């Protein structure tokens, strides 16, 4: 297996996210950001996609809950 090499540029897609920055960027709790980052590794592309899917799923769940209460 190859070893992951970090790009020295912190804004690079190959540089892992800082948990606080990632949480703020996607409007996540610290715990949700931690889980997404751990599950998707250092790829910013994969983490961003997972965060968008998570936020969308939470939105759908919230919308469904509101409809049931009516």
PQR file of N, CA, C, O and H, with PARSE charges and radii, in Angstrom:
ATOM      1  N   UNK A   1       0.837  -1.188   0.000 -0.4000 1.5000
ATOM      2  CA  UNK A   1       0.000   0.000   0.000 -0.0000 2.0000
ATOM      3  C   UNK A   1       0.872   1.238   0.000  0.5500 1.7000
ATOM      4  O   UNK A   1       1.921   1.283   0.643 -0.5500 1.4000
ATOM      5  N   UNK A   2       0.412   2.251  -0.743 -0.4000 1.5000
ATOM      6  CA  UNK A   2       1.142   3.509  -0.755 -0.0000 2.0000
ATOM      7  C   UNK A   2       0.826   4.321   0.482  0.5500 1.7000
ATOM      8  O   UNK A   2      -0.228   4.174   1.101 -0.5500 1.4000
ATOM      9  H   UNK A   2      -0.440   2.214  -1.265  0.4000 1.0000
ATOM     10  N   UNK A   3       1.739   5.153   0.814 -0.4000 1.5000
ATOM     11  CA  UNK A   3       1.534   6.002   1.972 -0.0000 2.0000
ATOM     12  C   UNK A   3       1.014   7.355   1.503  0.5500 1.7000
ATOM     13  O   UNK A   3       1.510   7.900   0.517 -0.5500 1.4000
ATOM     14  H   UNK A   3       2.595   5.273   0.312  0.4000 1.0000
ATOM     15  N   UNK A   4       0.017   7.906   2.203 -0.4000 1.5000
ATOM     16  CA  UNK A   4      -0.561   9.195   1.828 -0.0000 2.0000
ATOM     17  C   UNK A   4       0.454  10.301   2.095  0.5500 1.7000
ATOM     18  O   UNK A   4       1.024  10.377   3.184 -0.5500 1.4000
ATOM     19  H   UNK A   4      -0.385   7.463   3.005  0.4000 1.0000
ATOM     20  N   UNK A   5       0.674  11.141   1.118 -0.4000 1.5000
ATOM     21  CA  UNK A   5       1.577  12.273   1.278 -0.0000 2.0000
ATOM     22  C   UNK A   5       0.764  13.546   1.353  0.5500 1.7000
ATOM     23  O   UNK A   5      -0.034  13.836   0.461 -0.5500 1.4000
ATOM     24  H   UNK A   5       0.211  11.079   0.234  0.4000 1.0000
ATOM     25  N   UNK A   6       0.962  14.292   2.397 -0.4000 1.5000
ATOM     26  CA  UNK A   6       0.251  15.557   2.539 -0.0000 2.0000
ATOM     27  C   UNK A   6       0.869  16.614   1.657  0.5500 1.7000
ATOM     28  O   UNK A   6       2.091  16.719   1.559 -0.5500 1.4000
ATOM     29  H   UNK A   6       1.610  14.056   3.121  0.4000 1.0000
ATOM     30  N   UNK A   7       0.031  17.391   1.021 -0.4000 1.5000
ATOM     31  CA  UNK A   7       0.466  18.548   0.270 -0.0000 2.0000
ATOM     32  C   UNK A   7       0.723  19.653   1.296  0.5500 1.7000
ATOM     33  O   UNK A   7      -0.098  19.842   2.193 -0.5500 1.4000
ATOM     34  H   UNK A   7      -0.963  17.306   1.101  0.4000 1.0000
ATOM     35  N   UNK A   8       1.829  20.388   1.197 -0.4000 1.5000
ATOM     36  CA  UNK A   8       2.107  21.434   2.190 -0.0000 2.0000
ATOM     37  C   UNK A   8       1.111  22.589   2.167  0.5500 1.7000
ATOM     38  O   UNK A   8       1.036  23.350   3.132 -0.5500 1.4000
ATOM     39  H   UNK A   8       2.496  20.236   0.468  0.4000 1.0000
ATOM     40  N   UNK A   9       0.350  22.735   1.090 -0.4000 1.5000
ATOM     41  CA  UNK A   9      -0.648  23.800   0.992 -0.0000 2.0000
ATOM     42  C   UNK A   9      -1.902  23.384   1.755  0.5500 1.7000
ATOM     43  O   UNK A   9      -2.577  22.441   1.344 -0.5500 1.4000
ATOM     44  H   UNK A   9       0.411  22.117   0.306  0.4000 1.0000
ATOM     45  N   UNK A  10      -2.233  24.062   2.857 -0.4000 1.5000
ATOM     46  CA  UNK A  10      -3.393  23.658   3.669 -0.0000 2.0000
ATOM     47  C   UNK A  10      -4.730  23.766   2.955  0.5500 1.7000
ATOM     48  O   UNK A  10      -5.704  23.154   3.393 -0.5500 1.4000
ATOM     49  H   UNK A  10      -1.685  24.829   3.191  0.4000 1.0000
ATOM     50  N   UNK A  11      -4.807  24.525   1.870 -0.4000 1.5000
ATOM     51  CA  UNK A  11      -6.051  24.644   1.111 -0.0000 2.0000
ATOM     52  C   UNK A  11      -6.147  23.623  -0.016  0.5500 1.7000
ATOM     53  O   UNK A  11      -7.138  23.595  -0.745 -0.5500 1.4000
ATOM     54  H   UNK A  11      -4.015  25.022   1.514  0.4000 1.0000
ATOM     55  N   UNK A  12      -5.139  22.797  -0.159 -0.4000 1.5000
ATOM     56  CA  UNK A  12      -5.110  21.777  -1.198 -0.0000 2.0000
ATOM     57  C   UNK A  12      -6.159  20.705  -0.931  0.5500 1.7000
ATOM     58  O   UNK A  12      -6.493  20.432   0.222 -0.5500 1.4000
ATOM     59  H   UNK A  12      -4.334  22.820   0.433  0.4000 1.0000
ATOM     60  N   UNK A  13      -6.679  20.098  -1.993 -0.4000 1.5000
ATOM     61  CA  UNK A  13      -7.628  18.993  -1.839 -0.0000 2.0000
ATOM     62  C   UNK A  13      -6.974  17.762  -1.225  0.5500 1.7000
ATOM     63  O   UNK A  13      -7.673  16.863  -0.758 -0.5500 1.4000
ATOM     64  H   UNK A  13      -6.408  20.319  -2.930  0.4000 1.0000
ATOM     65  N   UNK A  14      -5.643  17.706  -1.217 -0.4000 1.5000
ATOM     66  CA  UNK A  14      -4.936  16.570  -0.649 -0.0000 2.0000
ATOM     67  C   UNK A  14      -4.571  16.761   0.818  0.5500 1.7000
ATOM     68  O   UNK A  14      -4.019  15.854   1.440 -0.5500 1.4000
ATOM     69  H   UNK A  14      -5.075  18.436  -1.596  0.4000 1.0000
ATOM     70  N   UNK A  15      -4.867  17.905   1.364 -0.4000 1.5000
ATOM     71  CA  UNK A  15      -4.537  18.185   2.763 -0.0000 2.0000
ATOM     72  C   UNK A  15      -5.768  17.918   3.618  0.5500 1.7000
ATOM     73  O   UNK A  15      -6.835  18.460   3.331 -0.5500 1.4000
ATOM     74  H   UNK A  15      -5.315  18.642   0.859  0.4000 1.0000
ATOM     75  N   UNK A  16      -5.652  17.098   4.661 -0.4000 1.5000
ATOM     76  CA  UNK A  16      -6.821  16.795   5.495 -0.0000 2.0000
ATOM     77  C   UNK A  16      -7.411  18.059   6.126  0.5500 1.7000
ATOM     78  O   UNK A  16      -6.699  19.021   6.413 -0.5500 1.4000
ATOM     79  H   UNK A  16      -4.785  16.658   4.894  0.4000 1.0000
ATOM     80  N   UNK A  17      -8.711  18.030   6.331 -0.4000 1.5000
ATOM     81  CA  UNK A  17      -9.405  19.147   6.966 -0.0000 2.0000
ATOM     82  C   UNK A  17      -9.092  19.218   8.452  0.5500 1.7000
ATOM     83  O   UNK A  17      -8.848  18.202   9.103 -0.5500 1.4000
ATOM     84  H   UNK A  17      -9.290  17.248   6.098  0.4000 1.0000
ATOM     85  N   UNK A  18      -9.103  20.430   8.970 -0.4000 1.5000
ATOM     86  CA  UNK A  18      -9.154  20.660  10.399 -0.0000 2.0000
ATOM     87  C   UNK A  18     -10.626  20.474  10.787  0.5500 1.7000
ATOM     88  O   UNK A  18     -11.516  20.974  10.099 -0.5500 1.4000
ATOM     89  H   UNK A  18      -9.300  21.255   8.441  0.4000 1.0000
ATOM     90  N   UNK A  19     -10.878  19.769  11.870 -0.4000 1.5000
ATOM     91  CA  UNK A  19     -12.259  19.436  12.257 -0.0000 2.0000
ATOM     92  C   UNK A  19     -13.121  20.681  12.442  0.5500 1.7000
ATOM     93  O   UNK A  19     -14.265  20.702  11.989 -0.5500 1.4000
ATOM     94  H   UNK A  19     -10.154  19.363  12.429  0.4000 1.0000
ATOM     95  N   UNK A  20     -12.607  21.703  13.089 -0.4000 1.5000
ATOM     96  CA  UNK A  20     -13.402  22.914  13.335 -0.0000 2.0000
ATOM     97  C   UNK A  20     -13.727  23.635  12.023  0.5500 1.7000
ATOM     98  O   UNK A  20     -14.848  24.104  11.824 -0.5500 1.4000
ATOM     99  H   UNK A  20     -11.677  21.685  13.457  0.4000 1.0000
ATOM    100  N   UNK A  21     -12.749  23.715  11.144 -0.4000 1.5000
ATOM    101  CA  UNK A  21     -12.966  24.358   9.844 -0.0000 2.0000
ATOM    102  C   UNK A  21     -14.022  23.595   9.043  0.5500 1.7000
ATOM    103  O   UNK A  21     -14.921  24.194   8.453 -0.5500 1.4000
ATOM    104  H   UNK A  21     -11.839  23.334  11.306  0.4000 1.0000
ATOM    105  N   UNK A  22     -13.903  22.281   9.031 -0.4000 1.5000
ATOM    106  CA  UNK A  22     -14.841  21.434   8.299 -0.0000 2.0000
ATOM    107  C   UNK A  22     -16.262  21.582   8.856  0.5500 1.7000
ATOM    108  O   UNK A  22     -17.220  21.714   8.095 -0.5500 1.4000
ATOM    109  H   UNK A  22     -13.173  21.794   9.511  0.4000 1.0000
ATOM    110  N   UNK A  23     -16.390  21.557  10.174 -0.4000 1.5000
ATOM    111  CA  UNK A  23     -17.710  21.703  10.810 -0.0000 2.0000
ATOM    112  C   UNK A  23     -18.337  23.050  10.454  0.5500 1.7000
ATOM    113  O   UNK A  23     -19.522  23.122  10.126 -0.5500 1.4000
ATOM    114  H   UNK A  23     -15.611  21.450  10.793  0.4000 1.0000
ATOM    115  N   UNK A  24     -17.541  24.115  10.521 -0.4000 1.5000
ATOM    116  CA  UNK A  24     -18.057  25.447  10.204 -0.0000 2.0000
ATOM    117  C   UNK A  24     -18.437  25.557   8.725  0.5500 1.7000
ATOM    118  O   UNK A  24     -19.455  26.165   8.394 -0.5500 1.4000
ATOM    119  H   UNK A  24     -16.579  24.057  10.787  0.4000 1.0000
ATOM    120  N   UNK A  25     -17.641  24.984   7.849 -0.4000 1.5000
ATOM    121  CA  UNK A  25     -17.900  25.066   6.411 -0.0000 2.0000
ATOM    122  C   UNK A  25     -19.235  24.444   6.043  0.5500 1.7000
ATOM    123  O   UNK A  25     -19.935  24.948   5.165 -0.5500 1.4000
ATOM    124  H   UNK A  25     -16.814  24.490   8.118  0.4000 1.0000
ATOM    125  N   UNK A  26     -19.596  23.343   6.715 -0.4000 1.5000
ATOM    126  CA  UNK A  26     -20.811  22.615   6.358 -0.0000 2.0000
ATOM    127  C   UNK A  26     -21.942  22.770   7.368  0.5500 1.7000
ATOM    128  O   UNK A  26     -23.002  22.166   7.201 -0.5500 1.4000
ATOM    129  H   UNK A  26     -19.027  22.934   7.429  0.4000 1.0000
ATOM    130  N   UNK A  27     -21.736  23.566   8.411 -0.4000 1.5000
ATOM    131  CA  UNK A  27     -22.776  23.765   9.415 -0.0000 2.0000
ATOM    132  C   UNK A  27     -23.041  22.515  10.238  0.5500 1.7000
ATOM    133  O   UNK A  27     -24.189  22.212  10.566 -0.5500 1.4000
ATOM    134  H   UNK A  27     -20.876  24.057   8.547  0.4000 1.0000
ATOM    135  N   UNK A  28     -21.987  21.795  10.570 -0.4000 1.5000
ATOM    136  CA  UNK A  28     -22.103  20.535  11.308 -0.0000 2.0000
ATOM    137  C   UNK A  28     -21.728  20.714  12.767  0.5500 1.7000
ATOM    138  O   UNK A  28     -21.026  21.660  13.126 -0.5500 1.4000
ATOM    139  H   UNK A  28     -21.055  22.041  10.304  0.4000 1.0000
ATOM    140  N   UNK A  29     -22.196  19.808  13.599 -0.4000 1.5000
ATOM    141  CA  UNK A  29     -21.715  19.764  14.970 -0.0000 2.0000
ATOM    142  C   UNK A  29     -20.302  19.199  14.952  0.5500 1.7000
ATOM    143  O   UNK A  29     -19.881  18.595  13.965 -0.5500 1.4000
ATOM    144  H   UNK A  29     -22.766  19.040  13.308  0.4000 1.0000
ATOM    145  N   UNK A  30     -19.578  19.394  16.032 -0.4000 1.5000
ATOM    146  CA  UNK A  30     -18.211  18.871  16.127 -0.0000 2.0000
ATOM    147  C   UNK A  30     -18.214  17.343  16.008  0.5500 1.7000
ATOM    148  O   UNK A  30     -17.339  16.767  15.363 -0.5500 1.4000
ATOM    149  H   UNK A  30     -19.919  19.885  16.834  0.4000 1.0000
ATOM    150  N   UNK A  31     -19.190  16.700  16.624 -0.4000 1.5000
ATOM    151  CA  UNK A  31     -19.264  15.237  16.582 -0.0000 2.0000
ATOM    152  C   UNK A  31     -19.560  14.737  15.170  0.5500 1.7000
ATOM    153  O   UNK A  31     -18.934  13.780  14.713 -0.5500 1.4000
ATOM    154  H   UNK A  31     -19.901  17.168  17.148  0.4000 1.0000
ATOM    155  N   UNK A  32     -20.499  15.363  14.479 -0.4000 1.5000
ATOM    156  CA  UNK A  32     -20.816  14.959  13.099 -0.0000 2.0000
ATOM    157  C   UNK A  32     -19.598  15.152  12.202  0.5500 1.7000
ATOM    158  O   UNK A  32     -19.299  14.295  11.370 -0.5500 1.4000
ATOM    159  H   UNK A  32     -21.008  16.140  14.850  0.4000 1.0000
ATOM    160  N   UNK A  33     -18.895  16.267  12.364 -0.4000 1.5000
ATOM    161  CA  UNK A  33     -17.688  16.514  11.570 -0.0000 2.0000
ATOM    162  C   UNK A  33     -16.638  15.456  11.847  0.5500 1.7000
ATOM    163  O   UNK A  33     -15.998  14.953  10.923 -0.5500 1.4000
ATOM    164  H   UNK A  33     -19.138  16.964  13.039  0.4000 1.0000
ATOM    165  N   UNK A  34     -16.457  15.117  13.109 -0.4000 1.5000
ATOM    166  CA  UNK A  34     -15.471  14.097  13.484 -0.0000 2.0000
ATOM    167  C   UNK A  34     -15.789  12.756  12.825  0.5500 1.7000
ATOM    168  O   UNK A  34     -14.898  12.107  12.276 -0.5500 1.4000
ATOM    169  H   UNK A  34     -16.976  15.525  13.859  0.4000 1.0000
ATOM    170  N   UNK A  35     -17.045  12.343  12.877 -0.4000 1.5000
ATOM    171  CA  UNK A  35     -17.449  11.059  12.296 -0.0000 2.0000
ATOM    172  C   UNK A  35     -17.241  11.056  10.779  0.5500 1.7000
ATOM    173  O   UNK A  35     -16.717  10.089  10.227 -0.5500 1.4000
ATOM    174  H   UNK A  35     -17.768  12.870  13.323  0.4000 1.0000
ATOM    175  N   UNK A  36     -17.643  12.115  10.117 -0.4000 1.5000
ATOM    176  CA  UNK A  36     -17.495  12.185   8.663 -0.0000 2.0000
ATOM    177  C   UNK A  36     -16.024  12.169   8.269  0.5500 1.7000
ATOM    178  O   UNK A  36     -15.639  11.467   7.334 -0.5500 1.4000
ATOM    179  H   UNK A  36     -18.069  12.901  10.565  0.4000 1.0000
ATOM    180  N   UNK A  37     -15.205  12.933   8.971 -0.4000 1.5000
ATOM    181  CA  UNK A  37     -13.777  12.970   8.660 -0.0000 2.0000
ATOM    182  C   UNK A  37     -13.107  11.618   8.888  0.5500 1.7000
ATOM    183  O   UNK A  37     -12.287  11.184   8.080 -0.5500 1.4000
ATOM    184  H   UNK A  37     -15.518  13.503   9.731  0.4000 1.0000
ATOM    185  N   UNK A  38     -13.453  10.961   9.978 -0.4000 1.5000
ATOM    186  CA  UNK A  38     -12.864   9.643  10.256 -0.0000 2.0000
ATOM    187  C   UNK A  38     -13.320   8.595   9.246  0.5500 1.7000
ATOM    188  O   UNK A  38     -12.538   7.730   8.851 -0.5500 1.4000
ATOM    189  H   UNK A  38     -14.119  11.313  10.635  0.4000 1.0000
ATOM    190  N   UNK A  39     -14.560   8.669   8.836 -0.4000 1.5000
ATOM    191  CA  UNK A  39     -15.105   7.672   7.911 -0.0000 2.0000
ATOM    192  C   UNK A  39     -14.610   7.840   6.475  0.5500 1.7000
ATOM    193  O   UNK A  39     -14.586   6.876   5.710 -0.5500 1.4000
ATOM    194  H   UNK A  39     -15.195   9.371   9.157  0.4000 1.0000
ATOM    195  N   UNK A  40     -14.217   9.059   6.107 -0.4000 1.5000
ATOM    196  CA  UNK A  40     -13.870   9.325   4.712 -0.0000 2.0000
ATOM    197  C   UNK A  40     -12.401   9.618   4.459  0.5500 1.7000
ATOM    198  O   UNK A  40     -12.013   9.898   3.325 -0.5500 1.4000
ATOM    199  H   UNK A  40     -14.237   9.842   6.728  0.4000 1.0000
ATOM    200  N   UNK A  41     -11.593   9.558   5.481 -0.4000 1.5000
ATOM    201  CA  UNK A  41     -10.162   9.731   5.289 -0.0000 2.0000
ATOM    202  C   UNK A  41      -9.772  11.156   4.951  0.5500 1.7000
ATOM    203  O   UNK A  41     -10.560  12.080   5.149 -0.5500 1.4000
ATOM    204  H   UNK A  41     -11.908   9.330   6.402  0.4000 1.0000
ATOM    205  N   UNK A  42      -8.566  11.341   4.443 -0.4000 1.5000
ATOM    206  CA  UNK A  42      -8.041  12.687   4.256 -0.0000 2.0000
ATOM    207  C   UNK A  42      -8.516  13.408   2.991  0.5500 1.7000
ATOM    208  O   UNK A  42      -8.174  14.574   2.794 -0.5500 1.4000
ATOM    209  H   UNK A  42      -7.926  10.590   4.282  0.4000 1.0000
ATOM    210  N   UNK A  43      -9.280  12.758   2.145 -0.4000 1.5000
ATOM    211  CA  UNK A  43      -9.716  13.376   0.895 -0.0000 2.0000
ATOM    212  C   UNK A  43     -10.776  14.442   1.158  0.5500 1.7000
ATOM    213  O   UNK A  43     -11.864  14.142   1.650 -0.5500 1.4000
ATOM    214  H   UNK A  43      -9.557  11.810   2.305  0.4000 1.0000
ATOM    215  N   UNK A  44     -10.450  15.679   0.828 -0.4000 1.5000
ATOM    216  CA  UNK A  44     -11.427  16.756   1.003 -0.0000 2.0000
ATOM    217  C   UNK A  44     -12.627  16.562   0.090  0.5500 1.7000
ATOM    218  O   UNK A  44     -13.755  16.883   0.464 -0.5500 1.4000
ATOM    219  H   UNK A  44      -9.567  15.923   0.428  0.4000 1.0000
ATOM    220  N   UNK A  45     -12.390  16.043  -1.095 -0.4000 1.5000
ATOM    221  CA  UNK A  45     -13.487  15.811  -2.041 -0.0000 2.0000
ATOM    222  C   UNK A  45     -14.478  14.809  -1.441  0.5500 1.7000
ATOM    223  O   UNK A  45     -15.686  15.045  -1.464 -0.5500 1.4000
ATOM    224  H   UNK A  45     -11.474  15.782  -1.399  0.4000 1.0000
ATOM    225  N   UNK A  46     -13.980  13.706  -0.913 -0.4000 1.5000
ATOM    226  CA  UNK A  46     -14.850  12.690  -0.321 -0.0000 2.0000
ATOM    227  C   UNK A  46     -15.555  13.220   0.927  0.5500 1.7000
ATOM    228  O   UNK A  46     -16.741  12.961   1.129 -0.5500 1.4000
ATOM    229  H   UNK A  46     -12.999  13.514  -0.895  0.4000 1.0000
ATOM    230  N   UNK A  47     -14.831  13.956   1.757 -0.4000 1.5000
ATOM    231  CA  UNK A  47     -15.436  14.500   2.979 -0.0000 2.0000
ATOM    232  C   UNK A  47     -16.507  15.534   2.658  0.5500 1.7000
ATOM    233  O   UNK A  47     -17.562  15.552   3.292 -0.5500 1.4000
ATOM    234  H   UNK A  47     -13.868  14.167   1.592  0.4000 1.0000
ATOM    235  N   UNK A  48     -16.242  16.401   1.672 -0.4000 1.5000
ATOM    236  CA  UNK A  48     -17.247  17.397   1.278 -0.0000 2.0000
ATOM    237  C   UNK A  48     -18.506  16.722   0.743  0.5500 1.7000
ATOM    238  O   UNK A  48     -19.621  17.130   1.065 -0.5500 1.4000
ATOM    239  H   UNK A  48     -15.385  16.387   1.157  0.4000 1.0000
ATOM    240  N   UNK A  49     -18.323  15.692  -0.072 -0.4000 1.5000
ATOM    241  CA  UNK A  49     -19.475  14.971  -0.617 -0.0000 2.0000
ATOM    242  C   UNK A  49     -20.269  14.301   0.497  0.5500 1.7000
ATOM    243  O   UNK A  49     -21.499  14.338   0.490 -0.5500 1.4000
ATOM    244  H   UNK A  49     -17.417  15.360  -0.334  0.4000 1.0000
ATOM    245  N   UNK A  50     -19.581  13.694   1.446 -0.4000 1.5000
ATOM    246  CA  UNK A  50     -20.254  13.032   2.565 -0.0000 2.0000
ATOM    247  C   UNK A  50     -20.995  14.051   3.431  0.5500 1.7000
ATOM    248  O   UNK A  50     -22.101  13.779   3.898 -0.5500 1.4000
ATOM    249  H   UNK A  50     -18.581  13.664   1.451  0.4000 1.0000
ATOM    250  N   UNK A  51     -20.399  15.205   3.645 -0.4000 1.5000
ATOM    251  CA  UNK A  51     -21.058  16.247   4.447 -0.0000 2.0000
ATOM    252  C   UNK A  51     -22.317  16.749   3.753  0.5500 1.7000
ATOM    253  O   UNK A  51     -23.349  16.943   4.396 -0.5500 1.4000
ATOM    254  H   UNK A  51     -19.501  15.426   3.265  0.4000 1.0000
ATOM    255  N   UNK A  52     -22.233  16.961   2.428 -0.4000 1.5000
ATOM    256  CA  UNK A  52     -23.431  17.409   1.691 -0.0000 2.0000
ATOM    257  C   UNK A  52     -24.542  16.365   1.786  0.5500 1.7000
ATOM    258  O   UNK A  52     -25.708  16.713   1.975 -0.5500 1.4000
ATOM    259  H   UNK A  52     -21.395  16.804   1.906  0.4000 1.0000
ATOM    260  N   UNK A  53     -24.185  15.094   1.654 -0.4000 1.5000
ATOM    261  CA  UNK A  53     -25.181  14.025   1.749 -0.0000 2.0000
ATOM    262  C   UNK A  53     -25.790  13.973   3.147  0.5500 1.7000
ATOM    263  O   UNK A  53     -26.996  13.782   3.298 -0.5500 1.4000
ATOM    264  H   UNK A  53     -23.238  14.811   1.500  0.4000 1.0000
ATOM    265  N   UNK A  54     -24.958  14.143   4.160 -0.4000 1.5000
ATOM    266  CA  UNK A  54     -25.435  14.117   5.554 -0.0000 2.0000
ATOM    267  C   UNK A  54     -26.401  15.270   5.814  0.5500 1.7000
ATOM    268  O   UNK A  54     -27.477  15.076   6.380 -0.5500 1.4000
ATOM    269  H   UNK A  54     -23.978  14.298   4.038  0.4000 1.0000
ATOM    270  N   UNK A  55     -26.006  16.471   5.395 -0.4000 1.5000
ATOM    271  CA  UNK A  55     -26.864  17.644   5.605 -0.0000 2.0000
ATOM    272  C   UNK A  55     -28.184  17.480   4.850  0.5500 1.7000
ATOM    273  O   UNK A  55     -29.241  17.835   5.370 -0.5500 1.4000
ATOM    274  H   UNK A  55     -25.132  16.629   4.936  0.4000 1.0000
ATOM    275  N   UNK A  56     -28.129  16.952   3.643 -0.4000 1.5000
ATOM    276  CA  UNK A  56     -29.341  16.718   2.864 -0.0000 2.0000
ATOM    277  C   UNK A  56     -30.234  15.686   3.559  0.5500 1.7000
ATOM    278  O   UNK A  56     -31.451  15.864   3.625 -0.5500 1.4000
ATOM    279  H   UNK A  56     -27.269  16.664   3.220  0.4000 1.0000
ATOM    280  N   UNK A  57     -29.646  14.625   4.067 -0.4000 1.5000
ATOM    281  CA  UNK A  57     -30.422  13.587   4.760 -0.0000 2.0000
ATOM    282  C   UNK A  57     -31.094  14.144   6.016  0.5500 1.7000
ATOM    283  O   UNK A  57     -32.242  13.815   6.311 -0.5500 1.4000
ATOM    284  H   UNK A  57     -28.658  14.480   4.014  0.4000 1.0000
ATOM    285  N   UNK A  58     -30.378  14.976   6.739 -0.4000 1.5000
ATOM    286  CA  UNK A  58     -30.962  15.604   7.935 -0.0000 2.0000
ATOM    287  C   UNK A  58     -32.128  16.502   7.525  0.5500 1.7000
ATOM    288  O   UNK A  58     -33.160  16.529   8.196 -0.5500 1.4000
ATOM    289  H   UNK A  58     -29.445  15.243   6.499  0.4000 1.0000
ATOM    290  N   UNK A  59     -31.965  17.229   6.435 -0.4000 1.5000
ATOM    291  CA  UNK A  59     -33.043  18.091   5.945 -0.0000 2.0000
ATOM    292  C   UNK A  59     -34.267  17.308   5.539  0.5500 1.7000
ATOM    293  O   UNK A  59     -35.388  17.703   5.859 -0.5500 1.4000
ATOM    294  H   UNK A  59     -31.127  17.207   5.890  0.4000 1.0000
ATOM    295  N   UNK A  60     -34.073  16.203   4.839 -0.4000 1.5000
ATOM    296  CA  UNK A  60     -35.195  15.353   4.418 -0.0000 2.0000
ATOM    297  C   UNK A  60     -35.890  14.779   5.640  0.5500 1.7000
ATOM    298  O   UNK A  60     -37.119  14.744   5.709 -0.5500 1.4000
ATOM    299  H   UNK A  60     -33.161  15.883   4.580  0.4000 1.0000
ATOM    300  N   UNK A  61     -35.103  14.332   6.597 -0.4000 1.5000
ATOM    301  CA  UNK A  61     -35.681  13.755   7.820 -0.0000 2.0000
ATOM    302  C   UNK A  61     -36.487  14.810   8.576  0.5500 1.7000
ATOM    303  O   UNK A  61     -37.564  14.522   9.098 -0.5500 1.4000
ATOM    304  H   UNK A  61     -34.105  14.361   6.542  0.4000 1.0000
ATOM    305  N   UNK A  62     -35.960  16.025   8.631 -0.4000 1.5000
ATOM    306  CA  UNK A  62     -36.650  17.111   9.317 -0.0000 2.0000
ATOM    307  C   UNK A  62     -37.955  17.454   8.602  0.5500 1.7000
ATOM    308  O   UNK A  62     -38.985  17.657   9.244 -0.5500 1.4000
ATOM    309  H   UNK A  62     -35.084  16.258   8.208  0.4000 1.0000
ATOM    310  N   UNK A  63     -37.907  17.517   7.268 -0.4000 1.5000
ATOM    311  CA  UNK A  63     -39.115  17.813   6.491 -0.0000 2.0000
ATOM    312  C   UNK A  63     -40.174  16.737   6.689  0.5500 1.7000
ATOM    313  O   UNK A  63     -41.360  17.046   6.806 -0.5500 1.4000
ATOM    314  H   UNK A  63     -37.070  17.352   6.746  0.4000 1.0000
ATOM    315  N   UNK A  64     -39.754  15.477   6.728 -0.4000 1.5000
ATOM    316  CA  UNK A  64     -40.683  14.359   6.927 -0.0000 2.0000
ATOM    317  C   UNK A  64     -41.319  14.435   8.305  0.5500 1.7000
ATOM    318  O   UNK A  64     -42.514  14.178   8.456 -0.5500 1.4000
ATOM    319  H   UNK A  64     -38.791  15.225   6.633  0.4000 1.0000
ATOM    320  N   UNK A  65     -40.525  14.788   9.312 -0.4000 1.5000
ATOM    321  CA  UNK A  65     -41.059  14.899  10.678 -0.0000 2.0000
ATOM    322  C   UNK A  65     -42.097  16.013  10.776  0.5500 1.7000
ATOM    323  O   UNK A  65     -43.107  15.870  11.465 -0.5500 1.4000
ATOM    324  H   UNK A  65     -39.555  14.997   9.190  0.4000 1.0000
ATOM    325  N   UNK A  66     -41.843  17.122  10.084 -0.4000 1.5000
ATOM    326  CA  UNK A  66     -42.789  18.237  10.101 -0.0000 2.0000
ATOM    327  C   UNK A  66     -44.107  17.833   9.436  0.5500 1.7000
ATOM    328  O   UNK A  66     -45.176  18.216   9.911 -0.5500 1.4000
ATOM    329  H   UNK A  66     -41.023  17.238   9.524  0.4000 1.0000
ATOM    330  N   UNK A  67     -44.047  17.071   8.351 -0.4000 1.5000
ATOM    331  CA  UNK A  67     -45.250  16.643   7.651 -0.0000 2.0000
ATOM    332  C   UNK A  67     -46.075  15.692   8.499  0.5500 1.7000
ATOM    333  O   UNK A  67     -47.304  15.724   8.440 -0.5500 1.4000
ATOM    334  H   UNK A  67     -43.179  16.760   7.965  0.4000 1.0000
ATOM    335  N   UNK A  68     -45.430  14.853   9.278 -0.4000 1.5000
ATOM    336  CA  UNK A  68     -46.154  13.893  10.129 -0.0000 2.0000
ATOM    337  C   UNK A  68     -46.918  14.596  11.239  0.5500 1.7000
ATOM    338  O   UNK A  68     -47.964  14.116  11.675 -0.5500 1.4000
ATOM    339  H   UNK A  68     -44.431  14.826   9.326  0.4000 1.0000
ATOM    340  N   UNK A  69     -46.404  15.725  11.696 -0.4000 1.5000
ATOM    341  CA  UNK A  69     -47.040  16.453  12.804 -0.0000 2.0000
ATOM    342  C   UNK A  69     -48.297  17.178  12.374  0.5500 1.7000
ATOM    343  O   UNK A  69     -49.113  17.562  13.212 -0.5500 1.4000
ATOM    344  H   UNK A  69     -45.554  16.115  11.342  0.4000 1.0000
ATOM    345  N   UNK A  70     -48.460  17.365  11.091 -0.4000 1.5000
ATOM    346  CA  UNK A  70     -49.647  18.130  10.598 -0.0000 2.0000
ATOM    347  C   UNK A  70     -50.889  17.345  10.701  0.5500 1.7000
ATOM    348  O   UNK A  70     -51.959  17.832  10.336 -0.5500 1.4000
ATOM    349  H   UNK A  70     -47.797  17.053  10.410  0.4000 1.0000
TER
END
